[in-house]
């Protein structure tokens, strides 16, 4: 039970969705003849019957549908993108596209996630702060996607030994020891 709300709506106007049923998480009970009032981008009230309908509301009739609250996915990697080219594997494309291209192409992940009813995600790590960029683009309205709680680089200990003649630059999430964890955590917080 969802309706896209006009972003130019006046503050004194509410949009209303009337639905056949709504599972709202209150004791596991589904509301029949549900009325959901949306103000801007937020649901402000859920009720039933004519008494729940504000006088100035625009009504969207969704009685043939059943609504659910937005779902939350607490383990995502939204900026991981694989183009499914025949003969390729997801890990072989990781890090080959560049940051701007990766975020642009990964917007498909964000859109599909929202279309499945997931309205909030907890993203658990992305290289080069691509998840922060995606979150900020969604918040600006420049990209369609769920509300994102992001981690930046995933913090981890160095897991590859130094080998003579081989580059050994760790990524920005590598932290060995207490002081390095504190330093990397401060950098993550500063990045957003």
C-alpha positions, -999 to 999 in steps of 0.1 A, spaced: 0 0 0 22 28 -12 17 60 -31 43 82 -46 38 116 -30 41 148 -49 74 165 -37 59 199 -43 30 193 -19 21 221 3 27 217 40 -10 219 48 -19 191 25 -20 154 33 -22 125 9 -42 95 18 -41 59 9 -72 38 14 -65 1 13 -82 -32 18 -58 -43 46 -27 -32 63 -3 -52 84 12 -25 106 31 -45 133 8 -36 162 4 -69 179 4 -87 146 -31 -76 138 -40 -65 102 -62 -35 99 -92 -39 75 -104 -8 56 -71 8 64 -64 45 60 -28 56 58 -20 93 59 12 104 42 26 139 48 55 147 24 76 115 24 64 102 58 35 82 70 19 102 98 -10 81 109 -26 47 102 -63 42 111 -95 27 98 -128 40 85 -140 74 75 -131 90 109 -94 85 100 -97 106 68 -84 142 71 -107 168 56 -80 182 32 -66 149 20 -61 137 -16 -73 101 -17 -55 73 -35 -78 43 -36 -57 12 -30 -84 -10 -16 -75 -40 -37 -41 -42 -21 -27 -51 13 0 -29 27 31 -38 48 55 -15 67 87 -9 49 111 -38 53 147 -34 66 177 -53 52 206 -52 77 233 -68 55 238 -52 21 266 -42 -2 246 -19 -25 275 -6 -45 287 -41 -55 279 -43 -92 283 -71 -117 270 -67 -152 264 -104 -158 285 -105 -190 286 -141 -202 317 -159 -189 324 -134 -161 321 -138 -124 312 -112 -98 345 -111 -81 364 -107 -114 348 -73 -120 352 -60 -85 372 -27 -85 376 -26 -123 350 0 -132 361 31 -113 341 48 -85 318 71 -105 309 43 -129 304 18 -100 280 42 -81 261 50 -114 256 14 -123 248 3 -88 218 26 -86 200 -4 -102 206 -23 -70 191 6 -49 161 9 -72 154 -28 -72 158 -30 -34 132 -2 -29 108 -19 -54 109 -51 -34 95 -32 -4 128 -27 15 128 10 25 159 9 48 192 -8 45 224 -12 66 253 -13 41 283 -31 56 312 -18 36 322 -3 3 355 7 -12 364 44 -16 333 55 3 310 46 -26 282 37 -2 284 72 13 282 88 -21 251 66 -29 235 74 4 240 112 -2 226 109 -38 195 92 -25 191 118 2 193 146 -24 167 129 -46 192 124 -74 189 86 -71 160 63 -62 167 40 -34 161 31 3 172 50 33 209 39 39 229 35 70 264 31 57 298 19 70 323 33 45 353 9 43 349 -23 63 375 -23 91 397 -54 91 431 -66 101 458 -70 75 454 -105 62 482 -106 36 518 -110 45 544 -86 31 562 -103 3 595 -89 -10 591 -71 -43 553 -70 -41 533 -39 -33 519 -39 2 497 -8 5 467 -17 26 433 -4 18 417 24 39 399 -1 61 430 -20 73 438 -15 110 462 -36 130 462 -28 167 443 -4 189 459 29 177 453 20 140 417 10 147 411 44 165 428 62 135 408 44 109 375 48 128 381 85 131 387 87 93 355 67 87 335 91 109 350 121 92 341 107 58 305 106 67 
